[in-house]
């Protein structure tokens, strides 16, 4: 829609702060930016890039749903056997150290076959964190990664769920959920 397009153009112009001001006004989210919005995928909002942008194509599909335990998760499917972004959200983390935690399930295959969670500087396209989903049963397992946002050149970051590159293009249904980012304290120099 036009609002999301306007916000994306502001982000591309390295004015994520103005894009967030517009988002706050329209989405009615007062106060400073949260580290992450809707990490449980219960209420995926319509305002990209600050709400989740979920891929819906013939090959890559990311759909809110539930796991076998009934928890809200994002169901992931890579029918084409090619890598690509399944979901992403723009973050405005200040410089500092962070811990990213999330749960994954129904994950099988070799390393290159499995999805990954990445944090990438929006301005410089440098990768701050790149975490391959570990093998996991339908019951799921927790994952954690630590990363730092530098004090310069990384005012906005993309949190992405990236599809793997499975050799066999099967209609798998991996899931990710319970995503959280917490500040660890300590300055980044």
BALO-182952 format. One record per residue (C-alpha): residue in one letter; x, y, z. Coordinates in pm, whole numbers, padded with zeros to 5 digits. Example, Ala and Ser with C-alpha at 12.3 -4.5 7.8 and 13.67 -1.06 7.14 Angstrom:
2
  res      xx      yy      zz
    a   01230  -00450   00780
    s   01367  -00106   00714
This chain:
189
  res      xx      yy      zz
    x   00000   00000   00000
    x   00102   00364  -00029
    x   00185   00410   00338
    x   00424   00115   00343
    x   00579   00236   00017
    x   00633   00584   00166
    x   00798   00433   00474
    x   01021   00211   00259
    x   01131   00513   00055
    x   01223   00699   00373
    x   01425   00396   00490
    x   01605   00382   00154
    x   01685   00751   00193
    x   01846   00664   00530
    x   01565   00833   00723
    x   01429   00538   00919
    x   01362   00780   01207
    x   01107   00971   00997
    x   00960   00644   00869
    x   00911   00532   01229
    x   00743   00862   01320
    x   00495   00798   01038
    x   00445   00439   01153
    x   00383   00550   01513
    x   00121   00800   01401
    x  -00068   00554   01182
    x  -00027   00235   01387
    x  -00099   00426   01709
    x   00209   00294   01885
    x   00317   00568   02125
    x   00662   00602   02269
    x   01004   00497   02153
    x   01047   00201   01917
    x   01025  -00144   02069
    x   01323  -00364   01992
    x   01089  -00600   01805
    x   00720  -00606   01724
    x   00502  -00919   01727
    x   00776  -01177   01784
    x   00504  -01432   01859
    x   00320  -01367   01528
    x  -00019  -01338   01703
    x  -00101  -00993   01564
    x   00101  -00933   01247
    x   00028  -00573   01155
    x  -00021  -00427   00807
    x   00242  -00152   00820
    x   00565  -00267   00656
    x   00854  -00227   00715
    x   00804  -00195   01092
    x   00549  -00475   01106
    x   00648  -00814   00966
    x   00667  -00840   00588
    x   00576  -01200   00505
    x   00656  -01359   00169
    x   00368  -01521  -00018
    x   00490  -01654  -00352
    x   00468  -01979  -00547
    x   00798  -02095  -00398
    x   00839  -01919  -00061
    x   00556  -01889   00190
    x   00556  -01751   00546
    x   00221  -01781   00722
    x   00120  -01720   01085
    x  -00013  -02039   01242
    x   00041  -02269   01537
    x   00280  -02550   01619
    x   00179  -02892   01755
    x   00165  -02748   02108
    x  -00079  -02476   01999
    x   00171  -02188   02032
    x   00158  -01906   01778
    x   00442  -01939   01527
    x   00537  -01847   01173
    x   00508  -02147   00940
    x   00778  -02154   00670
    x   00766  -02332   00337
    x   01025  -02343   00058
    x   00867  -02529  -00232
    x   01114  -02408  -00493
    x   01436  -02518  -00328
    x   01592  -02171  -00356
    x   01716  -01933  -00088
    x   01527  -01610  -00028
    x   01370  -01390   00237
    x   01066  -01549   00401
    x   00997  -01270   00652
    x   01159  -00946   00763
    x   01104  -00652   00992
    x   01290  -00323   01029
    x   01441  -00258   01372
    x   01576   00064   01523
    x   01820  -00071   01780
    x   02057   00184   01931
    x   02427   00101   01944
    x   02490  -00173   02199
    x   02505  -00544   02267
    x   02197  -00764   02223
    x   02075  -01117   02267
    x   01841  -01263   02006
    x   01634  -01564   02114
    x   01379  -01767   01924
    x   01228  -02114   01896
    x   01231  -02337   01588
    x   01066  -02667   01502
    x   01019  -02925   01225
    x   01368  -02843   01096
    x   01561  -03114   00910
    x   01828  -03141   00643
    x   02187  -03037   00603
    x   02308  -02691   00704
    x   02256  -02524   00365
    x   01905  -02673   00348
    x   01784  -02508   00668
    x   01655  -02153   00722
    x   01854  -01889   00910
    x   01783  -01579   01114
    x   01990  -01272   01027
    x   02032  -00919   01160
    x   02169  -00689   00890
    x   02248  -00316   00897
    x   01997  -00149   00666
    x   02236   00130   00567
    x   02556  -00065   00511
    x   02415  -00414   00442
    x   02671  -00558   00684
    x   02566  -00870   00873
    x   02555  -00838   01253
    x   02421  -01187   01324
    x   02368  -01495   01107
    x   02220  -01795   01290
    x   02145  -02120   01110
    x   01835  -02298   01240
    x   01948  -02615   01419
    x   01778  -02947   01350
    x   01461  -02964   01560
    x   01165  -03192   01608
    x   00804  -03077   01587
    x   00821  -03005   01963
    x   01081  -02737   01890
    x   01393  -02607   02057
    x   01531  -02274   02167
    x   01807  -02083   01989
    x   02013  -01785   02106
    x   02266  -01555   01943
    x   02448  -01245   02057
    x   02532  -00949   01837
    x   02641  -00586   01857
    x   02508  -00279   01678
    x   02796  -00040   01603
    x   02777   00326   01709
    x   02805   00454   01350
    x   02650   00355   01017
    x   02378   00122   01144
    x   02083   00332   01264
    x   01834   00074   01131
    x   01859  -00304   01098
    x   01672  -00575   00913
    x   01572  -00885   01108
    x   01521  -01151   00841
    x   01415  -01513   00826
    x   01598  -01648   00525
    x   01503  -01970   00344
    x   01771  -02233   00301
    x   01870  -02392  -00027
    x   01739  -02749  -00005
    x   01862  -02987  -00274
    x   01520  -03154  -00281
    x   01239  -02902  -00332
    x   00998  -03046  -00078
    x   00700  -02872   00076
    x   00837  -02863   00430
    x   00664  -02678   00715
    x   00938  -02555   00947
    x   00835  -02301   01205
    x   00986  -02016   01403
    x   00835  -01829   01695
    x   00884  -01663   02029
    x   01139  -01419   01882
    x   01281  -01170   02131
    x   01567  -00921   02144
    x   01704  -00801   02477
    x   01976  -00549   02553
    x   02280  -00700   02723
    x   02431  -00379   02855
    x   02778  -00251   02794
    x   02882   00000   02534
    x   02989  -00086   02182
    x   03298   00096   02067
